[in-house]
Amino acid sequence: ASFQRNQLLQKEPDLRLENVQRFALTEMIYEENSRDNPF
């Protein structure tokens, strides 16, 4: 399964970059929320 996933990532570099950016944005939002509300 991971081999197939690696092949897909190589075929779709733009999609991979987009996913990384989305993940980073989600992390940033999570950091903001946890700073306002530690629970």
C-alpha distance (Angstrom), angle and dihedral (degrees) to the residues before:
residue distance angle dihedral
A1 . . .
S2 3.80 . .
F3 3.82 89.6 .
Q4 3.81 90.2 56.1
R5 3.79 89.7 46.9
N6 3.81 91.2 52.8
Q7 3.80 90.4 51.2
L8 3.80 90.2 51.2
L9 3.80 91.7 49.8
Q10 3.79 90.6 52.0
K11 3.81 91.0 49.9
E12 3.81 93.2 48.0
P13 3.82 108.6 40.1
D14 3.81 92.0 154.2
L15 3.79 91.4 53.0
R16 3.80 90.3 49.3
L17 3.81 91.2 51.3
E18 3.80 89.9 48.4
N19 3.81 90.7 52.0
V20 3.80 91.7 49.2
Q21 3.80 90.8 50.7
R22 3.81 91.2 48.4
F23 3.80 90.4 49.1
A24 3.81 91.3 49.7
L25 3.80 90.5 49.4
T26 3.82 91.1 49.8
E27 3.81 90.0 49.9
M28 3.80 90.3 50.4
I29 3.82 92.2 50.5
Y30 3.81 90.1 47.3
E31 3.80 90.5 51.9
E32 3.81 90.4 50.8
N33 3.81 92.2 49.6
S34 3.80 94.5 46.6
R35 3.81 90.0 50.0
D36 3.81 90.8 55.3
N37 3.80 94.1 40.1
P38 3.83 115.2 22.3
F39 3.80 91.2 -171.1
